[in-house]
């Protein structure tokens, strides 16, 4: 009885895997059919590179909670 239950569970897992795999292939085929040329297909399939800001360009301002009261008193008002 346990063997039948194990076989049924494995078959359900296999069916789910096949369904996911066929959905991925269908999406790839749809992208290929909808693309006008190879360049457009590559743009659609390649992941976008992450834009990393250099440390110099990061915001120089700190949160008010992170600054000591002495530093607040020394700060210039730029209004």
ABEGO torsion letter per residue (X at the ends): XAAAAAAAAAAAAAAAAAAAAAAAAAAAAAAAAABABAAAAAAAABBBBBBBBBAAABBABBBAAABBAAAAAABBBBX
